Amino acid sequence: MKKLVHLLFETPIEDFKTVGDFSKPGQGWDKSSAKLLSNERGVEKIKQKWSKTSQSFNMYMIKKPGVKEFSEKGRVNPEFIEKELGLNPEEFKMGEDSDAITVFYVSNLGDQKVPMTAWIMAHRFAHAIQATVQNRTDATIADQMRNFENECKALLAKATEAYGVRGTGNSKMLTKAASLIGTFKSARDGNIRNEFEFIYEILAQYLITGEIKLNPLPASTDTYSRSVFGRKDSRPGRADEIEEFNESVEMFARDLQYYADDVLSACVGKTFVM
């Protein structure tokens, strides 16, 4: 079965194109990203990394004056591509009759200076979906994304409850829970800024690896608060609740995959600007 799935997903990027001069940085693109996207081997590596996603994609990297301001715009129509980005829609694979998701990346702007790797592209696409929700440009995508977000938040809340913290109001503990159960690099390194970034990283993991994996909870965790002696406080978990959570962790991951797939299915045939 795994071999069949791999064959089905081995070419999910149907079309990949750069527009503009990526031989040098500028116009919203850092040096590392420009070098990566102007290198054939770099582009092939991106395509390979996206080979396990469940949907087909068209990806276009745009480097031209005046377009970086539209970063994280979300879902758009062909008229937007022509009027605001100054591009001819007929030169790109896009439209409602397409069986692929089309994404125009107009910059690599972000809080952290990270090159436009395959993972970052997936993470940024998750932001584009969220922008679609905020801009109210697609009700179906908004409904599916909210379902996915609610499932992620409920999971984090359940994890914090195992350490005696109830509800979703303690952002520090929710973020700590995200670092504990997340198996991706930002979680392992403790670099998740808040619980919302966990949602984007989980979706990125599904896009790049084709599955979602979660860690079991440890017996105790620090709370990020410091005692009067300058040490981090340790918050012991409730053994029965931690055991219950860990027994169900694979089920939680499978549930998230279903919701993530619903989000991506709602994006098919639609165009996004990130």
matplotlib code that plots the C-alpha trace (Angstrom):
import matplotlib.pyplot as plt

x = [0.0, 2.8, 4.4, 1.1, 0.6, 4.1, 3.5, 0.3, 2.0, 5.4, 4.7, 2.3, 4.0, 2.6, 4.1, 6.9, 8.1, 10.1, 9.3, 12.0, 15.7, 16.6, 20.3, 20.5, 18.4, 16.0, 12.3, 11.3, 13.6, 16.7, 20.0, 19.7, 16.2, 17.2, 20.2, 18.0, 15.3, 17.8, 19.5, 18.0, 19.1, 17.5, 14.2, 14.3, 14.9, 11.8, 9.8, 11.1, 10.3, 6.7, 6.3, 4.2, 1.4, -2.1, -2.9, -1.3, 0.2, 1.2, 3.9, 5.1, 7.9, 7.4, 10.2, 9.2, 8.7, 5.5, 4.3, 5.8, 3.1, 0.6, 2.4, 0.0, -3.0, -4.8, -7.2, -7.5, -9.1, -7.3, -8.2, -6.1, -3.1, -3.5, -4.3, -2.2, 0.7, 0.9, 0.9, -0.9, -3.1, -3.1, 0.7, 0.0, -1.9, -4.8, -8.5, -11.6, -11.5, -8.0, -7.4, -4.4, -3.9, -2.1, 0.2, 2.0, 4.8, 5.6, 8.3, 9.9, 9.2, 8.8, 9.7, 12.6, 15.2, 14.7, 15.4, 12.5, 12.9, 10.2, 9.1, 8.9, 6.9, 4.4, 4.3, 3.7, 1.0, -0.7, -0.6, -2.2, -5.0, -5.5, -5.4, -8.3, -10.2, -9.5, -10.3, -13.5, -12.8, -13.8, -16.5, -15.7, -12.0, -12.8, -15.1, -12.6, -9.7, -11.7, -12.5, -8.8, -7.8, -10.4, -9.1, -5.5, -6.5, -8.5, -5.6, -3.2, -5.8, -6.1, -2.3, -2.2, -5.0, -2.7, -0.5, -3.4, -4.0, -7.6, -9.0, -7.3, -6.4, -2.8, -0.9, 2.5, 1.3, -0.4, 2.8, 4.8, 2.3, 2.9, 6.7, 6.1, 3.8, 5.2, 7.7, 8.9, 12.1, 10.6, 9.0, 12.2, 14.2, 11.6, 11.1, 7.3, 6.3, 2.7, -0.1, -1.2, 2.2, 1.6, -1.4, 0.7, 3.5, 1.2, -0.3, 3.2, 4.2, 1.2, 2.1, 5.8, 5.7, 2.2, 1.3, 1.1, 3.1, 2.8, 5.0, 3.7, 3.7, 6.5, 5.8, 6.6, 7.4, 8.7, 6.3, 8.5, 8.1, 11.1, 11.3, 12.8, 16.1, 16.2, 15.3, 12.5, 9.5, 8.7, 5.0, 4.4, 1.7, -1.3, -0.2, -3.6, -4.3, -0.9, -1.3, -4.7, -3.3, -0.4, -2.6, -4.6, -1.7, -1.8, -5.5, -5.2, -2.6, -4.9, -7.8, -5.7, -4.8, -8.5, -9.1, -5.9, -7.0, -10.4, -8.6, -6.5, -9.4, -11.3, -8.3, -8.2, -8.9, -8.2, -5.4, -3.5, -1.0, 1.6]
y = [0.0, 2.5, 1.8, 2.6, 5.8, 6.9, 6.3, 8.3, 11.3, 11.2, 14.2, 16.4, 19.6, 19.7, 23.1, 25.1, 28.4, 31.4, 34.9, 37.5, 37.6, 35.2, 35.4, 38.1, 39.0, 41.8, 42.7, 40.5, 37.7, 37.0, 35.8, 32.2, 31.9, 33.5, 31.2, 28.1, 29.0, 29.9, 26.5, 23.6, 21.1, 23.3, 23.3, 19.5, 19.1, 21.1, 19.0, 15.8, 17.1, 17.7, 14.2, 12.8, 15.4, 14.2, 17.0, 18.3, 21.8, 24.5, 26.8, 30.1, 32.3, 35.9, 38.5, 41.9, 45.4, 46.2, 42.6, 41.8, 43.9, 41.2, 38.6, 36.5, 37.7, 34.3, 33.1, 35.3, 35.2, 35.4, 39.1, 39.8, 38.0, 40.2, 43.5, 43.5, 41.2, 42.3, 38.8, 37.1, 34.4, 32.4, 31.8, 29.9, 26.7, 27.9, 28.1, 26.5, 23.6, 22.7, 19.6, 21.3, 24.0, 27.0, 29.2, 32.4, 33.2, 36.9, 37.1, 35.3, 37.9, 36.8, 37.4, 35.0, 35.0, 31.5, 30.4, 29.3, 25.6, 23.1, 23.1, 26.9, 26.9, 24.5, 26.6, 29.8, 28.1, 27.3, 31.1, 31.8, 29.5, 31.3, 34.6, 33.3, 32.7, 36.2, 37.9, 35.8, 35.0, 31.4, 30.0, 26.4, 26.8, 28.9, 26.2, 23.4, 25.4, 26.3, 22.7, 21.8, 24.7, 23.7, 20.1, 21.3, 23.7, 21.0, 18.6, 21.2, 21.9, 18.2, 18.0, 20.9, 19.4, 16.5, 18.9, 20.4, 23.5, 23.7, 25.6, 27.4, 30.7, 29.8, 30.6, 29.7, 26.2, 25.7, 26.7, 24.4, 21.5, 22.2, 21.8, 18.6, 16.8, 18.2, 16.0, 18.6, 20.7, 23.9, 21.8, 19.9, 23.1, 24.9, 27.5, 27.5, 31.1, 30.4, 27.9, 29.2, 28.4, 24.8, 24.7, 25.9, 23.5, 20.5, 21.3, 21.8, 18.4, 16.8, 18.5, 17.4, 14.0, 12.8, 12.1, 13.7, 12.3, 13.3, 12.7, 11.2, 13.4, 13.2, 12.7, 16.3, 19.6, 23.0, 25.9, 28.6, 30.5, 31.0, 30.7, 33.3, 31.3, 31.7, 28.1, 26.9, 25.4, 21.8, 20.9, 17.2, 15.6, 13.6, 10.1, 8.8, 11.6, 11.4, 7.7, 8.2, 10.8, 8.7, 5.7, 7.8, 9.8, 7.8, 8.2, 12.0, 12.1, 10.2, 12.5, 15.6, 14.0, 13.7, 17.3, 18.4, 16.5, 18.2, 21.6, 20.7, 19.2, 22.5, 24.3, 22.3, 24.3, 27.6, 30.1, 31.7, 34.5, 34.1]
z = [0.0, 0.9, -2.5, -4.3, -2.3, -3.2, -6.9, -6.7, -5.0, -6.7, -8.9, -6.9, -8.2, -11.7, -12.6, -11.0, -12.4, -11.4, -12.7, -12.4, -11.8, -8.9, -9.5, -6.8, -3.7, -3.4, -3.8, -0.9, -1.5, 0.6, -0.7, 0.3, -1.1, -4.4, -4.7, -4.0, -6.5, -9.3, -8.9, -10.8, -8.2, -5.5, -7.3, -7.8, -4.1, -3.4, -5.7, -4.2, -0.7, -1.8, -3.3, -0.4, -0.3, -1.1, -3.6, -6.8, -6.8, -9.2, -7.6, -9.0, -7.4, -8.4, -8.1, -9.4, -8.1, -6.1, -5.5, -2.1, -0.5, -1.4, 0.7, 2.7, 0.7, 0.6, -2.0, -5.1, -8.6, -12.0, -12.2, -9.1, -10.7, -13.8, -12.2, -9.0, -9.9, -13.5, -14.8, -17.7, -16.1, -19.3, -18.8, -15.6, -14.7, -12.6, -12.5, -11.1, -13.6, -12.4, -10.2, -8.5, -5.9, -7.3, -5.1, -6.1, -3.7, -4.0, -1.3, 1.6, 4.1, 7.7, 11.3, 11.1, 8.3, 7.0, 3.4, 1.2, 1.7, 0.9, 4.6, 4.7, 1.5, 3.2, 6.4, 4.4, 2.4, 5.7, 6.4, 3.1, 4.0, 7.3, 5.4, 3.3, 6.5, 7.8, 4.5, 4.1, 0.5, 0.6, 3.0, 2.3, 3.0, 6.1, 7.5, 7.0, 8.3, 11.5, 12.0, 11.7, 14.1, 16.7, 16.6, 17.1, 19.9, 21.6, 21.5, 23.0, 25.7, 26.5, 26.8, 29.3, 31.3, 32.0, 33.9, 35.8, 33.6, 32.4, 29.4, 26.6, 28.4, 29.4, 26.2, 27.7, 28.7, 25.3, 23.6, 25.8, 25.0, 21.3, 21.8, 23.8, 21.4, 18.1, 16.3, 13.7, 14.1, 15.5, 18.3, 19.0, 19.2, 21.3, 18.7, 18.5, 19.2, 20.2, 19.9, 16.5, 14.9, 16.0, 13.6, 10.7, 11.5, 11.8, 8.4, 6.9, 8.4, 6.6, 3.3, 3.4, 5.0, 4.1, 7.7, 11.1, 14.0, 17.7, 20.7, 23.9, 27.0, 29.5, 33.2, 34.0, 32.3, 33.2, 33.1, 31.8, 35.0, 37.3, 41.0, 43.3, 43.1, 39.3, 38.5, 36.2, 38.1, 37.3, 36.8, 37.4, 35.3, 36.5, 35.8, 34.9, 32.4, 30.9, 30.4, 28.8, 26.5, 25.5, 24.8, 22.3, 20.7, 17.5, 17.2, 17.8, 14.9, 12.5, 13.4, 12.6, 9.2, 8.3, 9.1, 7.3, 4.2, 4.3, 4.3, 1.3, -0.6, -0.2, -1.8, -5.0, -8.1, -6.3, -6.4, -3.5, -3.1, -0.3]

ax = plt.figure().add_subplot(projection="3d")
ax.plot(x, y, z, "-o")
ax.set_aspect("equal")
plt.show()
